[in-house]
Amino acid sequence: MEALYGALALALWCRYGGAFLALEYFLASGIAIAIATVDAKTYTIPGQLVGVLIFLSLHPAYLRLTGESSWNAFSGALVLGGFFLIVVLLFPGGFGGGDIKFAAALGLLSGFELSLVVLESSLVAGALYGIVYAMATEKGLRIKIPFGPFLTIGLILALLYGREIVLLYQRIVL
C-alpha cells in the first residue's frame, strides 16, 4: 500500500508540480482510497471519511469559484451526486446513500469537466469488473459489488489525465 501512495504522490507532483493543489489532491486521493478500501470490505462508505473529503475539497472548489465561474465550482458535485441520486430513485438497491455522498464529494473536488471523467471512467471500470466477476463466478449479472473503489479509480484517472481525456473527447465529438 505504501508503494501505491508513493507512486500516487510522484504522479501528482509530476502533474501539478510543487503547487499546494498537488498536496490537496494527494490527501483527497488518500482519503478516497481509504473509503474504497472500507467499501470493498464492508459494502459501506463511512460518512466521517466523506466529511473529511468534503473539507479537503473546499479549497480546490474555492479556487475554481474565484478563478472560473461559480457554476464550475459546484456543478461537479451536482453532476456526480445527482446522477447517483437519480439512479437510486429509478433503480432502488443499485447504489446506496454512501455512494451518492461520496460521488458528490468527488464532484466538488474535481469540478464539472473532471467530474464527467470521474463518472464515465468509474462506470466503465465498474461494468468491466462486474462482467468479468459475474462470468468467473457464474452468478449472473445481478451481483452486488461495492462501487466506491471504481469511483476512486475514476477520481485518480481524472486528476492525472482528465484534461487530456476531455480534450480528446472534444476533438472526436466536436
C-alpha positions, 0 to 999 in steps of 0.5 A: 500500500505504501508503494501505491501512495508513493507512486500516487504522490510522484504522479501528482507532483509530476502533474501539478508540480510543487503547487499546494493543489498537488498536496490537496489532491494527494490527501483527497486521493488518500482519503478516497482510497481509504473509503474504497478500501472500507467499501470493498470490505464492508459494502459501506462508505463511512460518512466521517471519511466523506466529511473529511473529503468534503473539507479537503475539497473546499479549497480546490472548489474555492479556487475554481469559484474565484478563478472560473465561474461559480457554476464550475465550482459546484456543478461537479458535485451536482453532476456526480451526486445527482446522477447517483441520486437519480439512479437510486430513485429509478433503480432502488438497491443499485447504489446506496446513500454512501455512494451518492455522498461520496460521488458528490464529494468527488464532484466538488473536488474535481469540478464539472469537466473532471467530474464527467471523467470521474463518472464515465471512467468509474462506470466503465471500470465498474461494468468491466469488473462486474462482467468479468466477476459475474462470468468467473463466478457464474452468478449472473449479472445481478451481483452486488459489488461495492462501487466506491473503489471504481469511483476512486479509480475514476477520481485518480484517472481524472486528476492525472489525465482528465484534461487530456481525456476531455480534450480528446473527447472534444476533438472526436465529438466536436 
